[in-house]
Amino acid sequence: MRRLAPVAAAAAILAVLLAGCSFAPDTSGSGGEPAVEAPSREMAPAPESESQDGAATSEFDAQLDDQSMITTGNVSITVDDPVESAEEAADLVEQAGGRVDSRTETPGTDTQPARASLVLRVPSDKLEAVLGELRGLGAVNSYSQESSNVEQQRKDLNARIDALTSSTGRLRQLMAEATSIADLIAIESELTMRQSELDSLTQQRDWLVDQVDFSTLSLELVTEEVAPDPAPDDFWSGVVAGWTALVAFISGLSVAIGVMLPWLLALAIVAAIVIVVVVVSTRRRRGSRGRPEAPVAPSAGGTIGA
């Protein structure tokens, strides 16, 4: 029992020390290191995978909303009447809030099929809907689309415009407070230069905004090409083809002669004038050579001597 007494006393002292440590005051406010607390079981964190996926999705959606995309497309459609279909396409775009920047129509002839070309500006958020309606005009031959992100360019323009706006405002204030003509001229010159640059950047931004807000769609409307005549495959069809070719040749030759006839008449008149001039000059030369020379009369002195 006497040997166990020191052991029991040591155990009691150790228990008192441990109890004092467990009830020691928080020293984090006095410069000590804060105690690390274990997470509570009642506040269990949400699954890490779900929170990360949700945050990534929302961040991606935000990036998409902030992007400035310029979309251009080309579509070719075969229709029965390109001119009438061009009018329908223009009406569809205008009803969607867009506009027609250019429009070219070529009526059909015996040798040339009809066609129409339009450059359409469609609101970007309604491009797919308008394309669906345009596909209903006929058979789509081809379609291509390109998109480019100009968000960084747009931000750069906005930053430069904001800086120049602030700068021109300060220059106007300095010009109002100028006390000498030299300072006034210098400030006005600098203000004019910066204002010109600001106007140019504003126009670039407006053009960029228009390209983003309205997609550009080049529409080509064509019709079935004129079918060529079939090649002759027997005697009579060969005769008909030859006669048709002969008639076409004679018709073309008559047209060519009709075109050249005024020129031929003018050349004939000029040639006749030249011939008349040459003939008249030749006759004059011959007449002057065939005339006999007049005899020379003898002198009076010679006769007396004889």
GILIN-V188559 format. One record per run of one state. SS is the DSSP state (2 for helix, 1 for strand, 0 for the rest). FROM is the first residue (numbers start at 0). LEN is the number of residues. Records with the same first field share a line. If there is no record, write none. Layout:
BEGIN
SS->FROM-LEN / FROM-LEN
END
This chain:
BEGIN
0->0-1 / 22-5 / 30-17 / 66-2 / 78-3 / 95-3 / 106-8 / 135-3 / 149-1 / 177-3 / 222-12 / 290-9 / 305-1
2->1-21 / 27-3 / 47-19 / 81-14 / 123-12 / 150-27 / 180-33 / 234-56 / 299-6
1->68-10 / 98-8 / 114-9 / 138-11 / 213-9
END
